[in-house]
Amino acid sequence: MAGFIQIIEFTTSRPDDVKALSDDYRATRVAANDGTPPAKGTIVADRDRPNTYLNIVEFASYEDAMANSNDPRTSEFAEQMMKLCDGPPTFYNTDVIESWDNPNA
């Protein structure tokens, strides 16, 4: 299975503001219907580390992810996001080796 997932780890004491910013960014990208926005995204809260979150962003390919990263709208979003975070994010760039779903879940 091909694919690329970028995981962005960040800390913030303002998760509601981050959600609002993210919602607006996604709505703008969907409305524009151009470029290479992510195929799927999931944000999770780390239960063991307060105020720590992981944004798991799925792309069809590494090339799509890099095109998205180079989009000026993504740069603007990242700049605004940094203002809401308690420190710099950590990025993990990963190639999908396998993906599965449990049909009984």
Secondary structure as UniProt FT lines:
FT   STRAND          4..11
FT   HELIX           15..32
FT   STRAND          40..45
FT   TURN            47..48
FT   TURN            50..51
FT   STRAND          52..59
FT   HELIX           62..69
FT   HELIX           72..84
FT   STRAND          90..95
FT   TURN            103..104
//
